[in-house]
Amino acid sequence: MERSRLLDLLQQVQQGTLSPDQAAEHLSDLPYEDLGYATVDHHRQLRHGFPEVVFGQGKTVDQIVGIVSALRKHGGNILVTRLDEDKAKAVQRQVPDLTWHSMARCLTFEQKEWQDLGRGPIAVVCAGTSDLPVAKEAERTAHLMGNRVELVADVGVAGIHRLLDKKRLLESSTVLVVVAGMEGALPSVVGGLVSRPIIAVPTSVGYGANLAGVTTLLAMLNSCAAGVSVVNIDNGFGGGYAASLINRKLPEDGQP
């Protein structure tokens, strides 16, 4: 349920084109809808400006289909994260309108026309090609939430000149999501180059002492660069979402 749709319903009641009973029927599954195996939060759009996101890992195909079907009735865009291809294709067979993004490992359904809701572009900066799945998850999340997104791939510290060549693009971005594995140095380097908020996303990419991303996480938490915030290991969705909230236009800036 979006704020605009709620206001439209109230205006229709006020004008007499919709009866209170009819309006109540439209609002019958607010603030949530109990599916038995899931309680779908239809108020999330009103509170946060974006509908509930479905975490696909661990859910059955039928559960995902049921949740997606409940969400789509309310008119918002849909994001299902953390899927393998077999499960995604099985969901698509029941909900063909969903689009599969293989690198980002997510399904999306865009029933609203895309609108730029950001104060400027978001840059998703990716250290290595092996980090791309997490970076693409961040990119897809930020795009779906109404942001212009620039992906800067394979610019890790092992070849720092590659990053320096992108300095102008980094400086033109409002927020940066910096994704890296191994020793996790890239957010500190980027933080030393630009005066922008940085969301650091550690990945589980690395050799044994990387400890499946724990080393990277701790390195990013101990960054000496100011303005670096850190989300959990491999949490591209969290990085993209946080960047979107930071980048969102305020009402006085003209946000719908």
JOFEN-V780940 format. One record per pair of residues at least 12 apart in sequence whose C-alpha atoms are under 6 Angstrom apart, sorted by the first residue. I is the first residue (numbers start at 0). J is the second residue. Records with the same first field share a line. If there is no record, write none. Layout:
# JOFEN-V780940
I: J ; J
This chain:
# JOFEN-V780940
0: 41 ; 44 ; 73
1: 44 ; 45
2: 45
30: 42
52: 78
53: 79
54: 79 ; 80
55: 79 ; 80 ; 81 ; 82
56: 81 ; 82
60: 90
76: 108 ; 109 ; 110
77: 107 ; 108
78: 106 ; 107
79: 105 ; 106
80: 105
81: 104 ; 105
82: 104 ; 105
102: 132
103: 132 ; 135 ; 136
114: 145
115: 145 ; 146
116: 145 ; 247
117: 146 ; 246 ; 247 ; 248
118: 246 ; 248
119: 173
120: 147 ; 148 ; 172 ; 173
121: 148 ; 172 ; 173 ; 174 ; 175
122: 148 ; 149 ; 150 ; 172 ; 175
123: 150 ; 175 ; 176 ; 177
124: 151 ; 177
125: 152 ; 153 ; 178
126: 153 ; 154 ; 155 ; 179
127: 153 ; 155
128: 153
133: 233 ; 235
134: 235
136: 235 ; 236
137: 235 ; 236 ; 238 ; 239
140: 236 ; 239
141: 239 ; 243
170: 193
174: 195 ; 196
175: 197
176: 197 ; 198 ; 199
177: 199 ; 200
178: 200
179: 201 ; 202
180: 201 ; 202 ; 204 ; 215
181: 205 ; 209
182: 215
183: 215 ; 218
186: 199
187: 222 ; 224
190: 224
191: 224
196: 226
197: 227
198: 228 ; 229 ; 238
199: 228 ; 229
200: 230
201: 215 ; 216 ; 232 ; 233
202: 232 ; 233
